[in-house]
Amino acid sequence: MIDVNFGFDNEDISSVLITGHAESGPYGQDIVCAAVSALSIGAVNSLIEIAEVSLNVTSADDQGGYLNFSLPEKLNQKQMETAQILLNSLHLSLKNIEEEYKDYLKINSSSKK
């Protein structure tokens, strides 16, 4: 099972943690894993290139199954607006996958106090 945790700071998504493996098919044919990987890596790349945000990113490249990224605390208004559009798009896309493949993907949310 892939677990995705979206961290929120008030109404804004501030971090994403993705752990685990879907195991919905044989290695190389796991469509849930492929979809989550493509969406999350695309979001990271878009945050860096389009929103011009220096992300704090940690991944387990050697074994997969782990990606953690968070927004820095100080962003200008344009960066924050663009980042929120991209992160909300990631959230929506992953929620749609979760609806179809709930045995392989679980989305969670947590807030900073």
C-alpha positions in Angstrom: 0.0 0.0 0.0 1.2 3.5 -0.8 0.5 6.0 1.9 0.4 9.7 1.0 0.3 12.3 3.7 -0.4 15.9 2.8 0.7 18.3 5.6 -1.3 21.5 5.9 -0.4 24.9 7.4 -3.8 26.5 7.9 -5.5 26.0 4.5 -2.2 25.7 2.5 -0.5 22.4 1.6 3.0 22.7 3.1 4.4 19.2 2.7 3.9 15.8 1.1 5.2 12.4 2.3 4.8 9.3 0.1 5.8 5.9 1.5 5.3 2.3 0.5 4.7 0.2 -2.6 1.3 -0.3 -4.3 2.1 -3.9 -5.3 -1.0 -3.8 -7.6 0.9 -5.7 -10.3 4.2 -7.3 -11.2 7.3 -5.1 -11.1 7.3 -2.9 -14.2 3.6 -3.3 -14.7 2.3 -1.7 -11.5 0.0 1.1 -12.9 -0.8 2.5 -9.4 2.9 2.9 -8.6 3.6 4.4 -12.0 0.8 6.9 -11.7 1.8 8.0 -8.2 5.5 8.2 -9.2 4.7 10.2 -12.4 2.4 12.6 -10.6 4.6 13.2 -7.6 7.9 13.6 -9.5 6.0 15.9 -12.0 4.8 18.0 -9.1 8.3 18.3 -7.6 9.7 19.3 -11.0 6.9 21.8 -11.6 7.3 23.4 -8.1 11.0 23.9 -8.8 10.6 25.1 -12.4 7.3 26.8 -12.6 6.8 28.1 -9.1 10.5 28.8 -8.7 10.5 27.2 -5.2 13.6 25.7 -3.6 12.1 22.6 -2.2 13.4 20.5 0.7 13.3 17.0 -1.0 14.3 13.6 0.3 13.9 10.4 -1.7 15.0 6.8 -1.5 16.3 6.5 -5.0 18.0 3.1 -4.5 14.8 1.3 -3.3 12.0 3.6 -4.1 8.9 3.8 -2.0 9.9 7.1 -0.2 9.5 10.7 -1.3 9.2 13.6 1.2 9.1 17.3 0.2 8.1 20.5 1.8 7.8 24.1 1.0 10.3 26.5 2.5 8.8 28.9 5.1 9.4 32.1 3.2 7.8 32.4 -0.2 6.6 35.4 -2.0 2.9 35.7 -2.9 3.3 34.6 -6.5 5.4 31.5 -5.5 2.8 30.5 -2.8 -0.1 30.9 -5.2 1.6 28.9 -7.9 2.7 26.2 -5.4 -0.8 25.8 -4.0 -2.3 25.4 -7.5 0.3 22.7 -8.3 0.0 21.0 -4.9 -3.8 21.0 -5.0 -3.7 19.5 -8.5 -1.5 16.7 -7.1 -3.9 16.2 -4.2 -6.9 16.0 -6.6 -5.2 13.6 -9.0 -4.1 11.3 -6.2 -7.6 11.4 -4.6 -9.0 10.3 -8.0 -6.5 7.4 -8.1 -7.4 6.5 -4.5 -11.1 6.3 -5.4 -10.4 3.8 -8.1 -7.6 1.8 -6.4 -8.4 2.1 -2.7 -6.7 -1.2 -1.9 -3.4 0.2 -3.1 -3.4 3.9 -2.2 -4.4 5.8 1.0 -4.4 9.6 1.2 -4.1 11.2 4.7 -3.9 14.9 5.8 -2.4 16.5 8.9 -2.3 20.1 10.1 0.4 22.1 11.8 -0.9 23.5 15.1 
